Amino acid sequence: QLSELRRAYVSSFGGRVSVHIREFYKKDEQLLPGTKGVSLQPDVFSALVEHAAAIHARLSQLGGPMAPLSASGPPPATSHEATTPAVGSATLPSHRAASGGAAARSSAGSATGSDNKAATGEDFIDLGADKRVTMSKFSGRLQVDLREFYQKDGASLPGKKGISLKVAEWSTLVAALPQIDAAVQAKDMQYSLQLTPMRKVIIGEFKGRMNVSVREFYEKNGQLQHGAKGLSMTTEQWTRLSRGAEAFSANLPAA
């Protein structure tokens, strides 16, 4: 715990470990992850620790007296809560390498296509099976599209099946990735994340296979019904979204 609402914690998902530094907010007496924060791969966190003394010295020069750094390094966690947040145990790994070179390409897994930016999630996230997460503008407003594509004359074109999210909706989804990932791991079919009053991230099952859906709803007879706008993803496709979300978000143009 760095402050009342800021925490550093370690988590693992899909065999990948990440260090998260994130600001939380309170809702219904629970701490939930907010949009402000960063997820670091172990090598990036190690570089941060290596330069901690130099950073601390510079902060002291610019900001006045500070508590001295421990010569033996950071203190050990005093409880399980110190290393694992209450909001879940999933990870939001980054696939961006500082050089954008071979490391980024190798970490992209089995993403299809020869475009390295597509594989690393910098310009879009290839979910597989002609499904993608892309960025676009409509009426001058930036949006994030989760959509099926189709092939025509050798080009991939966006189809009708999908949903366009405002940046704020996408940010809400990204902030909740640890919770969603944990729900997927637990096969929690009751999980639901509300992006807006009529848009949700839900977990379901179709033909015996679990899926994660980002969908718009409509009201009928006092009940919410599934609408046509949305994208359903297999757990493998969701994993690709989760792993590429941070790098993709970092490359969204400023609104």
URCOR-V744564 format. One record per residue. N is the residue number from 0. PSI is psi in degrees with one decimal (* if undefined). OMEGA is omega in degrees with one decimal (none if undefined). NEAR is the number of other ideal C-beta (glycine too) atoms within 12 Angstrom. Layout:
BEGIN
n=N psi=PSI omega=OMEGA near=NEAR
n=N psi=PSI omega=OMEGA near=NEAR
END
This chain:
BEGIN
n=0 psi=117.6 omega=-178.3 near=21
n=1 psi=-34.8 omega=174.9 near=16
n=2 psi=-172.3 omega=-176.7 near=11
n=3 psi=-36.3 omega=-175.2 near=11
n=4 psi=15.8 omega=178.4 near=19
n=5 psi=134.4 omega=-176.3 near=21
n=6 psi=151.9 omega=167.9 near=32
n=7 psi=132.3 omega=-178.7 near=29
n=8 psi=162.1 omega=-178.0 near=37
n=9 psi=138.8 omega=177.5 near=28
n=10 psi=167.0 omega=-178.2 near=35
n=11 psi=139.0 omega=176.0 near=25
n=12 psi=132.9 omega=179.3 near=31
n=13 psi=28.9 omega=179.5 near=26
n=14 psi=4.5 omega=-179.4 near=11
n=15 psi=134.8 omega=-179.5 near=26
n=16 psi=139.4 omega=177.7 near=25
n=17 psi=153.9 omega=172.8 near=37
n=18 psi=126.8 omega=-177.6 near=33
n=19 psi=135.0 omega=171.0 near=41
n=20 psi=111.3 omega=-168.1 near=26
n=21 psi=149.6 omega=174.2 near=36
n=22 psi=134.8 omega=-178.4 near=24
n=23 psi=167.4 omega=173.1 near=31
n=24 psi=158.2 omega=-177.4 near=23
n=25 psi=134.9 omega=175.6 near=15
n=26 psi=124.3 omega=179.7 near=14
n=27 psi=43.3 omega=177.2 near=7
n=28 psi=16.5 omega=177.3 near=8
n=29 psi=150.2 omega=175.0 near=14
n=30 psi=125.5 omega=180.0 near=24
n=31 psi=147.0 omega=-178.4 near=26
n=32 psi=133.4 omega=177.6 near=41
n=33 psi=-172.8 omega=-177.4 near=25
n=34 psi=-18.9 omega=-179.0 near=24
n=35 psi=122.1 omega=178.7 near=17
n=36 psi=178.6 omega=-179.5 near=32
n=37 psi=147.6 omega=175.0 near=28
n=38 psi=129.2 omega=-174.3 near=40
n=39 psi=137.0 omega=170.6 near=29
n=40 psi=156.3 omega=-176.1 near=30
n=41 psi=-38.3 omega=-178.1 near=20
n=42 psi=-34.7 omega=178.2 near=19
n=43 psi=-41.2 omega=178.3 near=26
n=44 psi=-38.7 omega=178.3 near=24
n=45 psi=-39.3 omega=178.0 near=15
n=46 psi=-38.3 omega=177.7 near=16
n=47 psi=-46.1 omega=179.5 near=21
n=48 psi=-39.8 omega=-178.7 near=20
n=49 psi=-33.3 omega=-177.5 near=13
n=50 psi=9.4 omega=-175.9 near=16
n=51 psi=-42.7 omega=-177.4 near=19
n=52 psi=-42.2 omega=-179.4 near=19
n=53 psi=-39.8 omega=178.2 near=15
n=54 psi=-43.4 omega=-179.6 near=18
n=55 psi=-41.0 omega=-179.6 near=21
n=56 psi=-40.9 omega=179.8 near=15
n=57 psi=-38.8 omega=176.4 near=13
n=58 psi=-39.7 omega=179.2 near=18
n=59 psi=-38.6 omega=179.3 near=16
n=60 psi=-39.0 omega=-173.8 near=12
n=61 psi=-32.0 omega=-171.6 near=11
n=62 psi=5.0 omega=178.5 near=12
n=63 psi=-164.6 omega=-174.6 near=8
n=64 psi=141.5 omega=176.4 near=10
n=65 psi=158.3 omega=175.8 near=15
n=66 psi=136.2 omega=-177.5 near=11
n=67 psi=148.6 omega=174.9 near=12
n=68 psi=144.5 omega=175.5 near=19
n=69 psi=132.9 omega=-179.3 near=12
n=70 psi=-25.4 omega=-177.5 near=9
n=71 psi=8.4 omega=178.5 near=8
n=72 psi=-175.0 omega=-176.8 near=12
n=73 psi=147.5 omega=-179.3 near=20
n=74 psi=151.4 omega=179.0 near=11
n=75 psi=156.5 omega=177.5 near=10
n=76 psi=139.4 omega=-178.8 near=15
n=77 psi=-12.2 omega=178.1 near=10
n=78 psi=168.8 omega=178.8 near=11
n=79 psi=-31.8 omega=-179.3 near=12
n=80 psi=-25.8 omega=-176.9 near=15
n=81 psi=-23.6 omega=-178.0 near=18
n=82 psi=-12.3 omega=-178.6 near=22
n=83 psi=123.7 omega=-177.7 near=23
n=84 psi=161.1 omega=-179.9 near=36
n=85 psi=-9.1 omega=-172.7 near=24
n=86 psi=-1.2 omega=177.8 near=33
n=87 psi=174.8 omega=-174.5 near=33
n=88 psi=24.7 omega=178.5 near=28
n=89 psi=170.5 omega=-174.1 near=38
n=90 psi=160.2 omega=173.9 near=36
n=91 psi=77.2 omega=-174.2 near=50
n=92 psi=152.6 omega=177.9 near=40
n=93 psi=143.2 omega=177.3 near=38
n=94 psi=12.3 omega=179.9 near=41
n=95 psi=128.1 omega=173.3 near=34
n=96 psi=151.8 omega=-176.4 near=23
n=97 psi=-36.1 omega=-178.2 near=14
n=98 psi=-13.0 omega=-177.0 near=11
n=99 psi=17.8 omega=-173.1 near=22
n=100 psi=-133.3 omega=-171.0 near=14
n=101 psi=-36.0 omega=-178.2 near=14
n=102 psi=-42.1 omega=179.4 near=20
n=103 psi=-38.6 omega=-178.4 near=27
n=104 psi=-40.4 omega=-178.3 near=25
n=105 psi=-29.1 omega=-178.0 near=15
n=106 psi=-3.8 omega=-175.9 near=27
n=107 psi=-8.3 omega=176.6 near=33
n=108 psi=-137.5 omega=-173.2 near=26
n=109 psi=25.4 omega=179.0 near=17
n=110 psi=139.5 omega=-174.5 near=36
n=111 psi=163.4 omega=176.3 near=21
n=112 psi=160.9 omega=-177.6 near=22
n=113 psi=-3.7 omega=-179.9 near=11
n=114 psi=112.2 omega=-176.7 near=19
n=115 psi=-33.8 omega=178.6 near=27
n=116 psi=-37.1 omega=177.5 near=26
n=117 psi=-41.3 omega=-177.2 near=31
n=118 psi=-38.7 omega=-177.1 near=35
n=119 psi=-5.3 omega=178.3 near=38
n=120 psi=16.1 omega=-176.2 near=43
n=121 psi=-42.5 omega=178.9 near=32
n=122 psi=-35.9 omega=172.4 near=26
n=123 psi=163.5 omega=179.6 near=35
n=124 psi=118.4 omega=177.4 near=45
n=125 psi=110.6 omega=-178.3 near=36
n=126 psi=-12.9 omega=-175.5 near=43
n=127 psi=160.4 omega=179.6 near=27
n=128 psi=39.6 omega=177.6 near=20
n=129 psi=27.8 omega=174.5 near=22
n=130 psi=138.4 omega=-176.3 near=38
n=131 psi=157.4 omega=166.1 near=39
n=132 psi=121.6 omega=-177.4 near=46
n=133 psi=167.6 omega=175.2 near=37
n=134 psi=144.7 omega=-179.9 near=31
n=135 psi=175.5 omega=176.1 near=25
n=136 psi=139.5 omega=177.0 near=17
n=137 psi=122.5 omega=-176.0 near=15
n=138 psi=36.8 omega=177.6 near=9
n=139 psi=-0.1 omega=-178.4 near=9
n=140 psi=133.4 omega=177.7 near=16
n=141 psi=139.0 omega=177.5 near=25
n=142 psi=160.5 omega=177.8 near=26
n=143 psi=123.4 omega=-177.2 near=39
n=144 psi=128.8 omega=170.2 near=35
n=145 psi=111.3 omega=-165.7 near=44
n=146 psi=152.7 omega=170.9 near=33
n=147 psi=141.0 omega=177.0 near=27
n=148 psi=162.9 omega=175.0 near=29
n=149 psi=159.6 omega=-177.0 near=19
n=150 psi=133.2 omega=175.7 near=12
n=151 psi=123.9 omega=179.5 near=11
n=152 psi=39.1 omega=176.6 near=7
n=153 psi=6.7 omega=-179.7 near=7
n=154 psi=149.3 omega=175.4 near=9
n=155 psi=122.5 omega=-177.3 near=22
n=156 psi=145.8 omega=-179.8 near=16
n=157 psi=135.7 omega=178.4 near=26
n=158 psi=-173.8 omega=-178.0 near=19
n=159 psi=-26.9 omega=-176.8 near=16
n=160 psi=117.1 omega=179.6 near=24
n=161 psi=-169.4 omega=-179.1 near=32
n=162 psi=143.1 omega=177.1 near=39
n=163 psi=125.9 omega=-178.1 near=30
n=164 psi=141.3 omega=168.9 near=37
n=165 psi=157.8 omega=-179.1 near=25
n=166 psi=-38.2 omega=179.7 near=27
n=167 psi=-37.6 omega=178.2 near=20
n=168 psi=-43.6 omega=176.9 near=30
n=169 psi=-41.8 omega=179.5 near=36
n=170 psi=-38.2 omega=176.6 near=26
n=171 psi=-42.1 omega=178.4 near=30
n=172 psi=-47.5 omega=-177.8 near=40
n=173 psi=-40.4 omega=179.6 near=43
n=174 psi=-28.1 omega=-177.4 near=34
n=175 psi=7.2 omega=-177.9 near=38
n=176 psi=-43.2 omega=178.2 near=45
n=177 psi=-39.9 omega=179.2 near=41
n=178 psi=-43.6 omega=-179.1 near=36
n=179 psi=-44.5 omega=179.3 near=40
n=180 psi=-42.0 omega=179.4 near=40
n=181 psi=-39.1 omega=178.5 near=30
n=182 psi=-37.2 omega=177.1 near=31
n=183 psi=-44.8 omega=177.8 near=38
n=184 psi=-40.0 omega=-177.7 near=26
n=185 psi=-4.1 omega=-177.0 near=18
n=186 psi=46.0 omega=-178.0 near=17
n=187 psi=95.7 omega=-177.0 near=22
n=188 psi=-7.9 omega=179.6 near=17
n=189 psi=-4.6 omega=-176.0 near=12
n=190 psi=141.1 omega=177.4 near=26
n=191 psi=131.7 omega=175.0 near=23
n=192 psi=123.7 omega=-179.2 near=34
n=193 psi=115.8 omega=176.8 near=21
n=194 psi=-41.0 omega=174.2 near=33
n=195 psi=174.8 omega=178.5 near=21
n=196 psi=-26.6 omega=-177.1 near=12
n=197 psi=11.1 omega=178.9 near=19
n=198 psi=135.3 omega=-176.2 near=32
n=199 psi=157.6 omega=165.2 near=32
n=200 psi=123.2 omega=-177.1 near=41
n=201 psi=158.8 omega=176.0 near=33
n=202 psi=131.0 omega=-178.3 near=33
n=203 psi=-165.8 omega=-178.6 near=30
n=204 psi=137.1 omega=178.0 near=19
n=205 psi=122.4 omega=-178.5 near=17
n=206 psi=41.6 omega=175.3 near=9
n=207 psi=3.9 omega=-179.4 near=8
n=208 psi=133.3 omega=179.3 near=17
n=209 psi=144.2 omega=177.3 near=27
n=210 psi=157.6 omega=175.0 near=29
n=211 psi=129.2 omega=-174.8 near=43
n=212 psi=134.1 omega=170.6 near=40
n=213 psi=113.4 omega=-166.8 near=46
n=214 psi=150.3 omega=173.5 near=34
n=215 psi=138.5 omega=-178.8 near=29
n=216 psi=165.8 omega=172.0 near=26
n=217 psi=157.6 omega=-176.0 near=18
n=218 psi=133.3 omega=177.6 near=13
n=219 psi=124.4 omega=-179.7 near=10
n=220 psi=38.6 omega=177.2 near=7
n=221 psi=7.6 omega=179.9 near=7
n=222 psi=150.3 omega=177.3 near=9
n=223 psi=130.3 omega=179.7 near=19
n=224 psi=149.4 omega=176.7 near=16
n=225 psi=129.9 omega=176.8 near=23
n=226 psi=177.5 omega=-178.7 near=19
n=227 psi=-28.1 omega=-178.4 near=15
n=228 psi=123.0 omega=178.5 near=25
n=229 psi=172.2 omega=177.1 near=34
n=230 psi=127.0 omega=175.7 near=42
n=231 psi=136.3 omega=-177.0 near=33
n=232 psi=141.3 omega=171.0 near=39
n=233 psi=167.6 omega=179.1 near=26
n=234 psi=-32.7 omega=177.5 near=29
n=235 psi=-42.4 omega=178.7 near=24
n=236 psi=-38.5 omega=177.0 near=34
n=237 psi=-40.2 omega=178.6 near=40
n=238 psi=-40.2 omega=177.9 near=34
n=239 psi=-41.3 omega=177.3 near=37
n=240 psi=-46.8 omega=-177.8 near=44
n=241 psi=-42.2 omega=-177.2 near=47
n=242 psi=-28.1 omega=-177.8 near=41
n=243 psi=-5.8 omega=-170.8 near=41
n=244 psi=-40.6 omega=-174.8 near=42
n=245 psi=-46.3 omega=179.4 near=38
n=246 psi=-40.6 omega=178.5 near=39
n=247 psi=-47.5 omega=-178.4 near=40
n=248 psi=-37.1 omega=-179.3 near=35
n=249 psi=-22.0 omega=-178.5 near=23
n=250 psi=5.2 omega=174.5 near=27
n=251 psi=129.7 omega=177.6 near=29
n=252 psi=152.5 omega=178.3 near=16
n=253 psi=135.3 omega=-178.3 near=7
n=254 psi=* omega=none near=15
END
